[in-house]
Amino acid sequence: MIDDVYTTGATVGAVAKALKKGGASAVDVLTFARVLPGDFRPGKAETI
């Protein structure tokens, strides 16, 4: 599975569960994320 951004893990958990139920013997996760300087300020919910 490839997920663009890993935040809470809810997507990874749901997909892994579905894959295992469908017969997958293992599930690997590869996540890419990028935060540029100035894109995030702690305590601020809105996009900068």
N, C-alpha and C positions, 0 to 999 in steps of 0.2 A: 504494500500500500504506500502511496506517496501522498502526503498532506502538505499543503503550502505553508501553513502556520499552525504550530501546536500551541494551543492556549490552555483550555481546561482538560483536554484529553477526551472529551465526550465523543467526538467524531471517530477518533482512533478506537475507542472502546466499543462503540456500536458496530463499526465495520469489522473489527476483529471478531466480535461475537458472531456476526452473521457469517463470516468466512469459516469460522470453526464449526458452526452449525451445518454449513454446507459441505463439510468434509475436509477442510484445510487442516493439515497436520501442524502447521506453524504459520505465524503471521509476523512479518518484519515490517517495521515502519521507518520511512525515510522522510524527514521533515526539513524543509527549507524555510528560513525566515530571515528577514533583513530589516533592521531598524537603522535609519540614517540619523546622524546628529541633528537634533532639533525636532525630530518627529515625535518624540515622546517626552512628556513632563509628568513626573509622579504626581498623583492626585488630580490630574486633569483627564476627564473622560472624553472630551471632544477632540476631534481630529485637528491637528495643528497645520 
